[in-house]
Amino acid sequence: MVASYKGLRILELANKAYSLYLKQNHHERANLLRIVLLYCTLKDAALCPTYKKPFDMLAKGLDVGNWRPQRDSNPRYRLERAMS
């Protein structure tokens, strides 16, 4: 039960991280970045973050390159959704 609570808190933080960051002062922002980021690098004038676990998996999930562009992995769901 403790592990599921911790997982829920991580998902809540990941969901609210951007809005929290905007509202916080510099000290709180630094603390938030220490929780989420392992380190950052600069590549061609772009900041490239490396996330701590499990935030790394959440960030990869946002990458649209991971989606299958051809066929839905659950075609029945798409058909049921279209009928409703």
N, CA, C and O atoms as a printed pandas DataFrame, in Angstrom:
     atom_number atom_name residue_name chain_id  residue_number  x_coord  y_coord  z_coord
0              1         N          MET        A               1    0.822   -1.189    0.000
1              2        CA          MET        A               1    0.000    0.000    0.000
2              3         C          MET        A               1    0.866    1.254    0.000
3              4         O          MET        A               1    0.514    2.244   -0.641
4              5         N          VAL        A               2    1.985    1.228    0.703
5              6        CA          VAL        A               2    2.874    2.373    0.745
6              7         C          VAL        A               2    3.458    2.649   -0.632
7              8         O          VAL        A               2    3.585    3.806   -1.032
8              9         N          ALA        A               3    3.818    1.588   -1.364
9             10        CA          ALA        A               3    4.394    1.760   -2.702
10            11         C          ALA        A               3    3.382    2.389   -3.656
11            12         O          ALA        A               3    3.748    3.243   -4.464
12            13         N          SER        A               4    2.113    1.979   -3.576
13            14        CA          SER        A               4    1.110    2.562   -4.464
14            15         C          SER        A               4    0.861    4.030   -4.118
15            16         O          SER        A               4    0.606    4.840   -5.009
16            17         N          TYR        A               5    0.931    4.376   -2.836
17            18        CA          TYR        A               5    0.772    5.776   -2.422
18            19         C          TYR        A               5    1.923    6.611   -2.963
19            20         O          TYR        A               5    1.720    7.721   -3.455
20            21         N          LYS        A               6    3.143    6.063   -2.868
21            22        CA          LYS        A               6    4.313    6.774   -3.382
22            23         C          LYS        A               6    4.202    6.960   -4.893
23            24         O          LYS        A               6    4.517    8.028   -5.418
24            25         N          GLY        A               7    3.753    5.917   -5.587
25            26        CA          GLY        A               7    3.566    6.024   -7.032
26            27         C          GLY        A               7    2.534    7.070   -7.402
27            28         O          GLY        A               7    2.713    7.809   -8.371
28            29         N          LEU        A               8    1.463    7.138   -6.642
29            30        CA          LEU        A               8    0.432    8.145   -6.873
30            31         C          LEU        A               8    0.986    9.546   -6.670
31            32         O          LEU        A               8    0.686   10.452   -7.447
32            33         N          ARG        A               9    1.793    9.730   -5.631
33            34        CA          ARG        A               9    2.396   11.048   -5.367
34            35         C          ARG        A               9    3.360   11.448   -6.487
35            36         O          ARG        A               9    3.436   12.621   -6.854
36            37         N          ILE        A              10    4.090   10.478   -7.025
37            38        CA          ILE        A              10    5.007   10.758   -8.132
38            39         C          ILE        A              10    4.227   11.202   -9.364
39            40         O          ILE        A              10    4.617   12.155  -10.038
40            41         N          LEU        A              11    3.130   10.516   -9.659
41            42        CA          LEU        A              11    2.305   10.905  -10.808
42            43         C          LEU        A              11    1.682   12.279  -10.607
43            44         O          LEU        A              11    1.599   13.063  -11.553
44            45         N          GLU        A              12    1.244   12.583   -9.393
45            46        CA          GLU        A              12    0.696   13.910   -9.102
46            47         C          GLU        A              12    1.756   14.982   -9.302
47            48         O          GLU        A              12    1.483   16.029   -9.889
48            49         N          LEU        A              13    2.963   14.723   -8.814
49            50        CA          LEU        A              13    4.045   15.690   -8.984
50            51         C          LEU        A              13    4.367   15.881  -10.463
51            52         O          LEU        A              13    4.533   17.013  -10.918
52            53         N          ALA        A              14    4.455   14.798  -11.211
53            54        CA          ALA        A              14    4.751   14.895  -12.643
54            55         C          ALA        A              14    3.664   15.681  -13.367
55            56         O          ALA        A              14    3.956   16.447  -14.286
56            57         N          ASN        A              15    2.429   15.498  -12.960
57            58        CA          ASN        A              15    1.315   16.182  -13.591
58            59         C          ASN        A              15    1.309   17.678  -13.280
59            60         O          ASN        A              15    0.899   18.483  -14.116
60            61         N          LYS        A              16    1.759   18.053  -12.082
61            62        CA          LYS        A              16    1.688   19.448  -11.640
62            63         C          LYS        A              16    3.034   20.165  -11.669
63            64         O          LYS        A              16    3.100   21.342  -11.314
64            65         N          ALA        A              17    4.093   19.501  -12.074
65            66        CA          ALA        A              17    5.440   20.068  -11.973
66            67         C          ALA        A              17    5.562   21.418  -12.671
67            68         O          ALA        A              17    6.152   22.342  -12.110
68            69         N          TYR        A              18    5.037   21.551  -13.840
69            70        CA          TYR        A              18    5.178   22.806  -14.583
70            71         C          TYR        A              18    4.469   23.958  -13.876
71            72         O          TYR        A              18    5.050   25.028  -13.697
72            73         N          SER        A              19    3.232   23.746  -13.478
73            74        CA          SER        A              19    2.501   24.825  -12.810
74            75         C          SER        A              19    3.116   25.138  -11.446
75            76         O          SER        A              19    3.158   26.300  -11.040
76            77         N          LEU        A              20    3.593   24.111  -10.735
77            78        CA          LEU        A              20    4.277   24.353   -9.461
78            79         C          LEU        A              20    5.529   25.185   -9.683
79            80         O          LEU        A              20    5.793   26.132   -8.942
80            81         N          TYR        A              21    6.290   24.836  -10.691
81            82        CA          TYR        A              21    7.533   25.555  -10.990
82            83         C          TYR        A              21    7.260   27.038  -11.232
83            84         O          TYR        A              21    7.997   27.892  -10.740
84            85         N          LEU        A              22    6.226   27.340  -11.972
85            86        CA          LEU        A              22    5.913   28.735  -12.283
86            87         C          LEU        A              22    5.513   29.535  -11.044
87            88         O          LEU        A              22    5.766   30.738  -10.987
88            89         N          LYS        A              23    4.897   28.894  -10.056
89            90        CA          LYS        A              23    4.396   29.579   -8.865
90            91         C          LYS        A              23    5.443   29.733   -7.763
91            92         O          LYS        A              23    5.273   30.556   -6.863
92            93         N          GLN        A              24    6.515   28.958   -7.821
93            94        CA          GLN        A              24    7.461   28.905   -6.712
94            95         C          GLN        A              24    8.558   29.954   -6.823
95            96         O          GLN        A              24    8.836   30.488   -7.897
96            97         N          ASN        A              25    9.180   30.234   -5.657
97            98        CA          ASN        A              25   10.335   31.139   -5.651
98            99         C          ASN        A              25   11.568   30.356   -6.112
99           100         O          ASN        A              25   11.484   29.153   -6.358
100          101         N          HIS        A              26   12.705   31.035   -6.228
101          102        CA          HIS        A              26   13.910   30.409   -6.782
102          103         C          HIS        A              26   14.388   29.223   -5.948
103          104         O          HIS        A              26   14.818   28.216   -6.510
104          105         N          HIS        A              27   14.323   29.322   -4.634
105          106        CA          HIS        A              27   14.762   28.231   -3.768
106          107         C          HIS        A              27   13.878   26.992   -3.962
107          108         O          HIS        A              27   14.389   25.877   -4.067
108          109         N          GLU        A              28   12.561   27.185   -4.009
109          110        CA          GLU        A              28   11.638   26.062   -4.202
110          111         C          GLU        A              28   11.777   25.466   -5.597
111          112         O          GLU        A              28   11.645   24.255   -5.776
112          113         N          ARG        A              29   12.044   26.318   -6.588
113          114        CA          ARG        A              29   12.262   25.814   -7.948
114          115         C          ARG        A              29   13.489   24.912   -7.993
115          116         O          ARG        A              29   13.469   23.855   -8.625
116          117         N          ALA        A              30   14.560   25.334   -7.318
117          118        CA          ALA        A              30   15.784   24.533   -7.286
118          119         C          ALA        A              30   15.511   23.182   -6.631
119          120         O          ALA        A              30   16.006   22.159   -7.105
120          121         N          ASN        A              31   14.735   23.162   -5.553
121          122        CA          ASN        A              31   14.393   21.903   -4.889
122          123         C          ASN        A              31   13.593   20.991   -5.814
123          124         O          ASN        A              31   13.847   19.787   -5.866
124          125         N          LEU        A              32   12.641   21.545   -6.533
125          126        CA          LEU        A              32   11.838   20.759   -7.464
126          127         C          LEU        A              32   12.713   20.163   -8.560
127          128         O          LEU        A              32   12.556   18.995   -8.916
128          129         N          LEU        A              33   13.628   20.955   -9.089
129          130        CA          LEU        A              33   14.524   20.451  -10.136
130          131         C          LEU        A              33   15.447   19.362   -9.600
131          132         O          LEU        A              33   15.775   18.425  -10.328
132          133         N          ARG        A              34   15.875   19.467   -8.336
133          134        CA          ARG        A              34   16.706   18.418   -7.743
134          135         C          ARG        A              34   15.940   17.103   -7.600
135          136         O          ARG        A              34   16.531   16.027   -7.692
136          137         N          ILE        A              35   14.651   17.186   -7.380
137          138        CA          ILE        A              35   13.827   15.986   -7.248
138          139         C          ILE        A              35   13.653   15.296   -8.598
139          140         O          ILE        A              35   13.700   14.069   -8.679
140          141         N          VAL        A              36   13.452   16.075   -9.653
141          142        CA          VAL        A              36   13.079   15.545  -10.961
142          143         C          VAL        A              36   14.280   15.268  -11.874
143          144         O          VAL        A              36   14.267   14.300  -12.634
144          145         N          LEU        A              37   15.307   16.102  -11.804
145          146        CA          LEU        A              37   16.411   16.015  -12.769
146          147         C          LEU        A              37   17.673   15.392  -12.184
147          148         O          LEU        A              37   18.012   15.627  -11.024
148          149         N          LEU        A              38   18.357   14.605  -12.989
149          150        CA          LEU        A              38   19.663   14.075  -12.640
150          151         C          LEU        A              38   20.729   15.106  -13.020
151          152         O          LEU        A              38   21.589   15.450  -12.210
152          153         N          TYR        A              39   20.660   15.589  -14.257
153          154        CA          TYR        A              39   21.529   16.661  -14.734
154          155         C          TYR        A              39   20.976   17.187  -16.059
155          156         O          TYR        A              39   20.052   16.610  -16.633
156          157         N          CYS        A              40   21.556   18.293  -16.534
157          158        CA          CYS        A              40   21.186   18.873  -17.827
158          159         C          CYS        A              40   22.451   19.154  -18.619
159          160         O          CYS        A              40   23.508   19.427  -18.050
160          161         N          THR        A              41   22.331   19.084  -19.931
161          162        CA          THR        A              41   23.438   19.429  -20.819
162          163         C          THR        A              41   22.926   20.412  -21.862
163          164         O          THR        A              41   21.722   20.535  -22.086
164          165         N          LEU        A              42   23.863   21.107  -22.492
165          166        CA          LEU        A              42   23.535   21.992  -23.606
166          167         C          LEU        A              42   23.973   21.334  -24.896
167          168         O          LEU        A              42   25.102   20.858  -25.017
168          169         N          LYS        A              43   23.060   21.314  -25.863
169          170        CA          LYS        A              43   23.391   20.758  -27.175
170          171         C          LYS        A              43   22.804   21.695  -28.223
171          172         O          LYS        A              43   21.587   21.859  -28.305
172          173         N          ASP        A              44   23.667   22.302  -29.015
173          174        CA          ASP        A              44   23.234   23.246  -30.053
174          175         C          ASP        A              44   22.323   24.320  -29.476
175          176         O          ASP        A              44   21.269   24.616  -30.040
176          177         N          ALA        A              45   22.725   24.898  -28.363
177          178        CA          ALA        A              45   22.004   25.976  -27.674
178          179         C          ALA        A              45   20.642   25.545  -27.121
179          180         O          ALA        A              45   19.803   26.393  -26.817
180          181         N          ALA        A              46   20.417   24.231  -26.988
181          182        CA          ALA        A              46   19.178   23.723  -26.404
182          183         C          ALA        A              46   19.509   22.976  -25.117
183          184         O          ALA        A              46   20.489   22.233  -25.055
184          185         N          LEU        A              47   18.697   23.176  -24.105
185          186        CA          LEU        A              47   18.869   22.491  -22.832
186          187         C          LEU        A              47   18.302   21.080  -22.943
187          188         O          LEU        A              47   17.145   20.901  -23.321
188          189         N          CYS        A              48   19.110   20.084  -22.615
189          190        CA          CYS        A              48   18.701   18.674  -22.708
190          191         C          CYS        A              48   18.700   18.064  -21.310
191          192         O          CYS        A              48   19.760   17.754  -20.766
192          193         N          PRO        A              49   17.514   17.891  -20.729
193          194        CA          PRO        A              49   17.460   17.344  -19.369
194          195         C          PRO        A              49   17.620   15.824  -19.354
195          196         O          PRO        A              49   17.199   15.133  -20.282
196          197         N          THR        A              50   18.229   15.323  -18.294
197          198        CA          THR        A              50   18.274   13.895  -18.006
198          199         C          THR        A              50   17.530   13.719  -16.694
199          200         O          THR        A              50   17.949   14.232  -15.656
200          201         N          TYR        A              51   16.424   12.988  -16.749
201          202        CA          TYR        A              51   15.537   12.871  -15.599
202          203         C          TYR        A              51   15.950   11.721  -14.684
203          204         O          TYR        A              51   16.513   10.721  -15.130
204          205         N          LYS        A              52   15.658   11.888  -13.394
205          206        CA          LYS        A              52   15.829   10.807  -12.431
206          207         C          LYS        A              52   14.703    9.807  -12.627
207          208         O          LYS        A              52   13.653   10.132  -13.181
208          209         N          LYS        A              53   14.936    8.590  -12.169
209          210        CA          LYS        A              53   13.881    7.575  -12.179
210          211         C          LYS        A              53   12.845    7.938  -11.133
211          212         O          LYS        A              53   13.239    8.377  -10.053
212          213         N          PRO        A              54   11.597    7.793  -11.362
213          214        CA          PRO        A              54   10.872    7.259  -12.506
214          215         C          PRO        A              54   10.448    8.341  -13.495
215          216         O          PRO        A              54    9.725    8.062  -14.452
216          217         N          PHE        A              55   10.895    9.577  -13.265
217          218        CA          PHE        A              55   10.494   10.661  -14.150
218          219         C          PHE        A              55   11.028   10.459  -15.562
219          220         O          PHE        A              55   10.455   10.988  -16.514
220          221         N          ASP        A              56   12.114    9.707  -15.716
221          222        CA          ASP        A              56   12.653    9.426  -17.046
222          223         C          ASP        A              56   11.668    8.631  -17.885
223          224         O          ASP        A              56   11.507    8.892  -19.078
224          225         N          MET        A              57   11.005    7.656  -17.261
225          226        CA          MET        A              57   10.007    6.863  -18.001
226          227         C          MET        A              57    8.790    7.705  -18.357
227          228         O          MET        A              57    8.217    7.545  -19.435
228          229         N          LEU        A              58    8.396    8.597  -17.465
229          230        CA          LEU        A              58    7.251    9.463  -17.747
230          231         C          LEU        A              58    7.572   10.414  -18.894
231          232         O          LEU        A              58    6.731   10.653  -19.760
232          233         N          ALA        A              59    8.784   10.954  -18.900
233          234        CA          ALA        A              59    9.183   11.861  -19.988
234          235         C          ALA        A              59    9.251   11.127  -21.318
235          236         O          ALA        A              59    8.857   11.682  -22.343
236          237         N          LYS        A              60    9.740    9.895  -21.325
237          238        CA          LYS        A              60    9.798    9.110  -22.562
238          239         C          LYS        A              60    8.399    8.796  -23.075
239          240         O          LYS        A              60    8.185    8.714  -24.285
240          241         N          GLY        A              61    7.460    8.623  -22.178
241          242        CA          GLY        A              61    6.085    8.345  -22.570
242          243         C          GLY        A              61    5.448    9.500  -23.305
243          244         O          GLY        A              61    4.496    9.306  -24.061
244          245         N          LEU        A              62    5.964   10.709  -23.094
245          246        CA          LEU        A              62    5.440   11.883  -23.782
246          247         C          LEU        A              62    5.983   12.019  -25.196
247          248         O          LEU        A              62    5.446   12.783  -25.998
248          249         N          ASP        A              63    7.028   11.296  -25.501
249          250        CA          ASP        A              63    7.644   11.364  -26.818
250          251         C          ASP        A              63    6.715   10.707  -27.832
251          252         O          ASP        A              63    6.468    9.503  -27.756
252          253         N          VAL        A              64    6.202   11.486  -28.778
253          254        CA          VAL        A              64    5.245   10.941  -29.744
254          255         C          VAL        A              64    5.880    9.914  -30.666
255          256         O          VAL        A              64    5.161    9.181  -31.345
256          257         N          GLY        A              65    7.193    9.838  -30.712
257          258        CA          GLY        A              65    7.867    8.846  -31.523
258          259         C          GLY        A              65    7.627    7.427  -31.024
259          260         O          GLY        A              65    7.863    6.466  -31.757
260          261         N          ASN        A              66    7.163    7.286  -29.792
261          262        CA          ASN        A              66    6.894    5.966  -29.231
262          263         C          ASN        A              66    5.546    5.411  -29.684
263          264         O          ASN        A              66    5.277    4.227  -29.479
264          265         N          TRP        A              67    4.713    6.217  -30.281
265          266        CA          TRP        A              67    3.375    5.772  -30.681
266          267         C          TRP        A              67    3.453    5.033  -32.010
267          268         O          TRP        A              67    4.276    5.355  -32.867
268          269         N          ARG        A              68    2.584    4.039  -32.169
269          270        CA          ARG        A              68    2.512    3.294  -33.419
270          271         C          ARG        A              68    1.643    4.082  -34.402
271          272         O          ARG        A              68    0.445    4.230  -34.163
272          273         N          PRO        A              69    2.204    4.587  -35.486
273          274        CA          PRO        A              69    1.419    5.417  -36.397
274          275         C          PRO        A              69    0.477    4.632  -37.313
275          276         O          PRO        A              69   -0.482    5.205  -37.830
276          277         N          GLN        A              70    0.726    3.336  -37.528
277          278        CA          GLN        A              70   -0.055    2.594  -38.502
278          279         C          GLN        A              70   -1.419    2.179  -37.935
279          280         O          GLN        A              70   -2.452    2.726  -38.320
280          281         N          ARG        A              71   -1.408    1.250  -37.057
281          282        CA          ARG        A              71   -2.627    0.597  -36.618
282          283         C          ARG        A              71   -2.771    0.762  -35.113
283          284         O          ARG        A              71   -1.793    0.677  -34.369
284          285         N          ASP        A              72   -3.991    0.996  -34.678
285          286        CA          ASP        A              72   -4.264    1.088  -33.256
286          287         C          ASP        A              72   -4.014   -0.267  -32.616
287          288         O          ASP        A              72   -4.390   -1.299  -33.173
288          289         N          SER        A              73   -3.376   -0.270  -31.437
289          290        CA          SER        A              73   -3.104   -1.532  -30.766
290          291         C          SER        A              73   -4.374   -2.148  -30.185
291          292         O          SER        A              73   -4.365   -3.307  -29.771
292          293         N          ASN        A              74   -5.461   -1.385  -30.152
293          294        CA          ASN        A              74   -6.743   -1.897  -29.666
294          295         C          ASN        A              74   -7.839   -1.433  -30.629
295          296         O          ASN        A              74   -8.598   -0.522  -30.297
296          297         N          PRO        A              75   -7.937   -2.040  -31.812
297          298        CA          PRO        A              75   -8.895   -1.566  -32.815
298          299         C          PRO        A              75  -10.345   -1.693  -32.369
299          300         O          PRO        A              75  -11.193   -0.920  -32.816
300          301         N          ARG        A              76  -10.646   -2.652  -31.498
301          302        CA          ARG        A              76  -12.015   -2.816  -31.022
302          303         C          ARG        A              76  -12.465   -1.595  -30.217
303          304         O          ARG        A              76  -13.614   -1.165  -30.323
304          305         N          TYR        A              77  -11.550   -1.039  -29.412
305          306        CA          TYR        A              77  -11.882    0.140  -28.626
306          307         C          TYR        A              77  -12.240    1.314  -29.544
307          308         O          TYR        A              77  -13.191    2.048  -29.278
308          309         N          ARG        A              78  -11.475    1.483  -30.620
309          310        CA          ARG        A              78  -11.733    2.578  -31.542
310          311         C          ARG        A              78  -13.103    2.409  -32.191
311          312         O          ARG        A              78  -13.832    3.386  -32.363
312          313         N          LEU        A              79  -13.454    1.193  -32.548
313          314        CA          LEU        A              79  -14.761    0.910  -33.155
314          315         C          LEU        A              79  -15.873    1.186  -32.156
315          316         O          LEU        A              79  -16.874    1.808  -32.512
316          317         N          GLU        A              80  -15.720    0.733  -30.902
317          318        CA          GLU        A              80  -16.751    0.969  -29.876
318          319         C          GLU        A              80  -16.896    2.458  -29.603
319          320         O          GLU        A              80  -18.012    2.946  -29.423
320          321         N          ARG        A              81  -15.778    3.189  -29.570
321          322        CA          ARG        A              81  -15.816    4.628  -29.307
322          323         C          ARG        A              81  -16.534    5.367  -30.427
323          324         O          ARG        A              81  -17.275    6.317  -30.172
324          325         N          ALA        A              82  -16.319    4.935  -31.667
325          326        CA          ALA        A              82  -16.973    5.585  -32.813
326          327         C          ALA        A              82  -18.474    5.340  -32.813
327          328         O          ALA        A              82  -19.235    6.177  -33.299
328          329         N          MET        A              83  -18.912    4.206  -32.275
329          330        CA          MET        A              83  -20.326    3.869  -32.267
330          331         C          MET        A              83  -21.099    4.590  -31.167
331          332         O          MET        A              83  -22.319    4.727  -31.261
332          333         N          SER        A              84  -20.417    5.047  -30.140
333          334        CA          SER        A              84  -21.131    5.679  -29.029
334          335         C          SER        A              84  -21.364    7.154  -29.253
335          336         O          SER        A              84  -21.954    7.822  -28.403
